[in-house]
Amino acid sequence: MSKIGFQIYSLGCKVNQYDGAVLRHQLEQQGFAISSQPQLVIVNTCAVTQNAITKDQRLIRQLQQKFPQSQLVIMGCWPETDQQAKKSVTGQKVLFWGVGGNKQLIKKILELYSLQLKPEKIMESGLLATTDRSRYFIKVGDGCNQFCSYCLIPFARGRLKSRSPQEIIQEITLATKNDYREIILSGIHLGRYGQDLKKNRINLVSLLKEILKIENLGRLRLSSIEVNEITPQLIKLMKQNQKICSHLHISLQSGSNKILKLMNRPYSTDYFTKKVKELRRALPNIAITTDIIVGFPGETEIDFQATYKFAKKIQFSKIHVFSFSAHQKTRAFYLTDKVSSLEIKKRSELLRKLSLELGEKYQQKILKKYQNKKLSLVVEGKKDKQYRCKTEFYFDLYLSKKDLTKNILV
């Protein structure tokens, strides 16, 4: 019997990408195979904003038109949080699923094709969530307890749920043995890792220390962390161990204290500045990237200018700019004093332009400092005799084979 062909499309955050990679691996263990003409199409949706849901719907329509005879599975945060999701997608061959429960989902898919589950082949931990990259994203936890006023994640993924350190170490060890040269720790609320594992007395720093003991480990990167969770212990460990990339993604969201309060963010701009100064005293070359939401209800021109000036003052190396678009389950959806879409677009363009300027400035600063030193690189691809390399400082370089050998390949 020929293998059943499938495709998976994962939208949204790194956690969703990881979940999709785990599901792909588990389906392959059950005898399915990635195919350009799939009998099974899975869309792992994102619902963090209304814009995200619109993207889900657009992709689903496109896939239904492209593969009209295929079985469609719609999973993830959208069907988990929106009871109307089922009504907005028509078609007989549609299966809706929420977040998690991979074993049950695979069992359901197998039943659609009159196949039996191979239980010995299912690994709930997802070992190994294979990808086509040289960098391995691992989810160390799910859920969030923070309840920012614009964010749907606590409703979609529930409260904080940390994976056991033993399970994480096992997966990273396997990834390292399979030649993944950079490990990226991801999670919805990474800085709070272990707080729900009180009996184990473990936190993010103690987890990092255990990971660093893994034989032949390449580089280690944190995907994202809240500014109020950057502890002196974490800064000290990053300074002492060169295997941890000199890069942190710290979400700002706004440079206006008024807007931060409306967002229910747990810090002020003064606190953010203080913490960045601490980081740069210990790690002068550290890359700091961020997220900023534009057009949050109540954001005046003065508030936006405060955000713009603050981003310029902090000198982020990259800014991910998001247009405000709240889900109806969040408090922000019901706030008045909305910002017009035209104004949001104008402000977003200004911030994206600033991001390019700051990124170029930071990259030139690093390249100047390292002109007589070796950069730590992970090769991610090759095109036209040029190697695309990820630096520990997060930006990419395109190098010839000769230039590549002048640096350190992790």
Secondary structure as the mmCIF struct_conf table of DSSP 4:
data_model
#
loop_
_struct_conf.conf_type_id
_struct_conf.id
_struct_conf.beg_label_comp_id
_struct_conf.beg_label_asym_id
_struct_conf.beg_label_seq_id
_struct_conf.end_label_comp_id
_struct_conf.end_label_asym_id
_struct_conf.end_label_seq_id
HELX_LH_PP_P HELX_LH_PP_P1 SER A 2 ILE A 4
STRN STRN1 GLY A 5 SER A 10
BEND BEND1 GLY A 12 CYS A 13
HELX_RH_AL_P HELX_RH_AL_P1 LYS A 14 GLN A 29
TURN_TY1_P TURN_TY1_P1 GLN A 30 GLY A 31
STRN STRN2 ALA A 33 ILE A 34
BEND BEND2 SER A 36 GLN A 37
BEND BEND3 GLN A 39 GLN A 39
STRN STRN3 LEU A 40 THR A 45
BEND BEND4 VAL A 48 THR A 49
HELX_RH_AL_P HELX_RH_AL_P2 GLN A 50 LYS A 66
TURN_TY1_P TURN_TY1_P2 PRO A 68 GLN A 69
BEND BEND5 SER A 70 SER A 70
STRN STRN4 GLN A 71 GLY A 76
HELX_RH_AL_P HELX_RH_AL_P3 CYS A 77 THR A 81
TURN_TY1_P TURN_TY1_P3 GLN A 83 GLN A 84
HELX_RH_AL_P HELX_RH_AL_P4 ALA A 85 SER A 88
BEND BEND6 GLN A 92 LYS A 93
STRN STRN5 VAL A 94 PHE A 96
BEND BEND7 VAL A 99 GLY A 100
HELX_RH_AL_P HELX_RH_AL_P5 ASN A 102 LEU A 112
TURN_TY1_P TURN_TY1_P4 TYR A 113 SER A 114
HELX_RH_3T_P HELX_RH_3T_P1 PRO A 119 LYS A 121
TURN_TY1_P TURN_TY1_P5 GLU A 124 SER A 125
BEND BEND8 LEU A 127 LEU A 127
BEND BEND9 ASP A 132 SER A 134
STRN STRN6 ARG A 135 ASP A 142
BEND BEND10 ASN A 145 ASN A 145
TURN_TY1_P TURN_TY1_P6 SER A 149 TYR A 150
HELX_RH_AL_P HELX_RH_AL_P6 ILE A 153 ARG A 157
BEND BEND11 ARG A 159 ARG A 159
STRN STRN7 LYS A 161 SER A 162
HELX_LH_PP_P HELX_LH_PP_P2 ARG A 163 SER A 164
HELX_RH_AL_P HELX_RH_AL_P7 PRO A 165 LYS A 177
TURN_TY1_P TURN_TY1_P7 ASN A 178 ASP A 179
STRN STRN8 GLU A 182 GLY A 187
TURN_TY1_P TURN_TY1_P8 ILE A 188 HIS A 189
HELX_RH_3T_P HELX_RH_3T_P2 LEU A 190 ARG A 192
TURN_TY1_P TURN_TY1_P9 TYR A 193 ASP A 196
HELX_RH_3T_P HELX_RH_3T_P3 LYS A 198 ASN A 200
TURN_TY1_P TURN_TY1_P10 ARG A 201 ARG A 201
HELX_RH_AL_P HELX_RH_AL_P8 LEU A 204 ILE A 211
TURN_TY1_P TURN_TY1_P11 LEU A 212 LYS A 213
BEND BEND12 ILE A 214 ILE A 214
TURN_TY1_P TURN_TY1_P12 GLU A 215 ASN A 216
STRN STRN9 ARG A 219 LEU A 222
STRN STRN10 ILE A 225 ILE A 225
HELX_RH_3T_P HELX_RH_3T_P4 VAL A 227 GLU A 229
HELX_RH_AL_P HELX_RH_AL_P9 PRO A 232 GLN A 240
TURN_TY1_P TURN_TY1_P13 GLN A 242 LYS A 243
STRN STRN11 ILE A 244 ILE A 244
BEND BEND13 SER A 246 SER A 246
STRN STRN12 HIS A 247 HIS A 249
STRN STRN13 ILE A 250 ILE A 250
STRN STRN14 GLN A 253 GLN A 253
BEND BEND14 GLY A 255 GLY A 255
HELX_RH_AL_P HELX_RH_AL_P10 ASN A 257 MET A 263
TURN_TY1_P TURN_TY1_P14 ASN A 264 ASN A 264
BEND BEND15 PRO A 266 PRO A 266
HELX_RH_AL_P HELX_RH_AL_P11 THR A 269 ALA A 282
TURN_TY1_P TURN_TY1_P15 PRO A 284 ASN A 285
STRN STRN15 ALA A 287 VAL A 294
TURN_TY1_P TURN_TY1_P16 PRO A 297 GLY A 298
HELX_RH_AL_P HELX_RH_AL_P12 GLU A 301 ILE A 314
TURN_TY1_P TURN_TY1_P17 GLN A 315 GLN A 315
BEND BEND16 SER A 317 SER A 317
STRN STRN16 LYS A 318 SER A 323
TURN_TY1_P TURN_TY1_P18 GLN A 328 LYS A 329
BEND BEND17 THR A 330 THR A 330
HELX_RH_3T_P HELX_RH_3T_P5 ARG A 331 TYR A 334
BEND BEND18 THR A 336 ASP A 337
HELX_LH_PP_P HELX_LH_PP_P3 LYS A 338 SER A 340
HELX_RH_AL_P HELX_RH_AL_P13 SER A 341 LYS A 369
TURN_TY1_P TURN_TY1_P19 TYR A 370 ASN A 372
BEND BEND19 LYS A 373 LYS A 373
HELX_LH_PP_P HELX_LH_PP_P4 LYS A 374 LEU A 375
STRN STRN17 SER A 376 LYS A 383
TURN_TY1_P TURN_TY1_P20 ASP A 384 LYS A 385
STRN STRN18 GLN A 386 THR A 391
TURN_TY1_P TURN_TY1_P21 GLU A 392 PHE A 393
BEND BEND20 TYR A 394 TYR A 394
STRN STRN19 ASP A 396 LEU A 399
HELX_RH_AL_P HELX_RH_AL_P14 LYS A 401 THR A 405
TURN_TY1_P TURN_TY1_P22 LYS A 406 LYS A 406
BEND BEND21 ASN A 407 ASN A 407
STRN STRN20 ILE A 408 LEU A 409
#
